[in-house]
Amino acid sequence: MKPLQNTKYIVLFGEVLGTAFLLYLGFLFLKTWEGSKLLMVAVAILWGVGSVAALFFVLNSVGETLPARAKTIVLPVIFAGPAIAILFWYLVLPTVRTLTLSFFNDTGTVFVGFKNYANTFTDGIILESMQNNLLWLVFGTSGSVGLGLLIAVLADKSRYEKVFKALIFLPMAISFVGAGVIWKFIYAYKGEGFNIVEIGLLNAIITSFGLPAQAWLQIPFWNNILLIIIMIWLQTGYAMVILSSAIKGIPSSLIEAARVDGAGAFKIFFRIMIPYIMGTIVAVSTTIVIFSLKLFDIVRVMTGGNFGTNVVANEFYLRQFTQGRTGEASALAILLLVAVVPVLIYNLRQFQGRKAFK
């Protein structure tokens, strides 16, 4: 038996080496490809998916032949190991490097301690960006979750529920950059000072009522609200779908019992529905809060951070890639990370304390 087992292990080891070698040959082949780019993409997808599937299959075969105790350790490593390695390489290491750079000057050659962090809390531009992020967090999150919940409740069990929900969810299929371009046409204007021309949809609407056209994206405070509306337009569909699923999980007997006891629609909503799906509301809210804190695309496309609409992520982009101030940019990135971590911890505790989706 022992020679047969040794032979089996040798064959399996050869299969692993052979599969890995085929992966390497495919990489060399694609690297030297000189034909059609479209065909190269098709070949790369087929080769990549097929080769990785074959490699996992062979490694799983090897793991299944191991003793039970070794199998419980090796099999999780085989399947989760590559994902963990990728996360470590592309997430953990860059975070550590960013943290290190935040304590150095712009060229990364002189240690400056907490100087970059001190500058972030004294720089007027950054403080304005933080205030704007707070606006996005408060109005964007409450608007998206509130409107999503309202639509989920009103559309529940209605005749055209699927149609309404499909229309509300459609913006989720659009990228944030694409949404910015669309809404730029809505808020569009032309001219300076009092010579504003109504070339955008919103200006066309208000001028039809005899009101003057406005440079919407240059009006302090309100330009931030107009940008936040884009986020609400995008995120309401997400909130609606998740909250609608939670609402459908509420036992109908519970609702019927409340109606028998004389509870009206508002009492049922606030005293039964809201408490029952509170875990889901928290989960959806924290997801949108995290998005609000790191928001970048909409501001970058619409205003570039001008006219008092700057946010922390856009300021990080400007300092790192436009001004070359690596130390300050790294400090901003770490501050964003620190701001997100408490939200994540709170969310995890909520999941541990109760089921988010009942």
C-alpha positions, 0 to 999 in steps of 0.5 A, a space after each residue: 500500500 505504501 508504494 501505491 500511496 507514494 505513487 499517488 502523491 507523486 502523480 498529484 504533485 505532478 498535476 499541480 506542477 503541470 497546471 501551474 506550468 500551463 498557467 505560466 505558459 498562458 501568461 507568456 503567450 498573452 504577454 507576447 500577443 500581437 493580434 486582435 486586442 478583442 480576441 486577446 481579451 476573449 482568450 485571456 478570460 477563457 484561459 484565466 477562468 479555466 486555468 484557475 478552476 483547473 488549479 483549484 480542482 487539482 489542489 482540492 484533489 491533493 487536499 482530499 487525500 490528506 489525513 482528516 486533521 491536515 485536511 481541515 487546515 489545508 482545504 480552507 487555505 487552498 480556497 481562501 488563501 489566494 483571496 486573503 493573499 490578494 487582500 493583504 497585498 492590495 489592501 493591508 500593505 498599501 494601508 501600512 505604507 500610507 500610514 508610514 508616508 503620513 509621518 514624512 514630508 512630501 518627498 518621503 525623505 524627512 520624518 515630520 511626526 504628526 505635522 501632517 495631521 496637525 495641518 489637516 486640522 488647521 488648513 481652511 480648505 480641509 476643514 471646509 471639506 470636512 464640513 461638506 462631508 458632514 453635509 453628505 453624511 447627514 442629508 445624503 444618508 437620511 435622504 437615501 434611507 428615508 426615501 427608500 423606506 418610504 417607497 418600500 412601504 408604499 409600493 409593498 403589495 401594490 398592483 404595479 410594485 415590480 414596475 415602480 421598484 424597477 424604475 427606482 432601482 434603475 439609477 443603480 445601474 449607472 456609474 457615479 461618473 455617468 450620473 455626474 455627467 447626466 446631472 451636469 446637463 440638468 444643472 447646466 448654465 452658460 455665462 457669467 455674472 448676471 448673463 446666465 443662459 438657460 441651457 440646462 433642464 432645471 434652468 429651462 423649467 424655472 425660466 418657463 415660469 418667468 424666473 431668472 436662470 441660475 448658475 446652480 453649481 456656484 451658489 454656496 451651500 445649495 450647490 452641495 445640496 444639489 450634488 447630494 440629490 444625485 447621491 440620493 437618486 443613486 442610492 435610494 434604489 439600493 436602500 429600497 430593495 434591501 428594506 423592501 425585503 425586510 418588510 416582506 419578512 414581517 409576519 402578516 399575523 403581526 400586522 393583522 393583530 395590530 389592526 384588530 387592536 385598532 392600530 392605524 397605519 402610522 402606529 403600525 409603521 412606527 411601532 411594528 415595522 420600524 422596530 422589526 426591521 431596525 437591524 436592516 435599517 442600521 445595516 443600510 444606513 452604515 453602508 451609505 454612511 461609509 459611501 458618504 465619507 469617501 465620496 469622490 466621483 460626483 464632486 470630481 465630475 460636477 465641480 472639481 471641488 470648486 465653489 465650496 463643494 470640496 470633499 476630503 477624498 477630492 482634496 486627497 486626490 488634488 494634494 497627491 496627484 496634482 500638487 505632489 504633497 504626499 505626506 498631507 495626502 497620506 494623512 488625509 487618507 488615514 483620517 478617512 480610514 479612521 472615520 470609517 472604522 467606528 462605523 464598521 465596528 458599530 455595524 459588526 456589533 449590531 450584526 452580533 446583537 441581532 439578525 440584520 435581516 429577519 
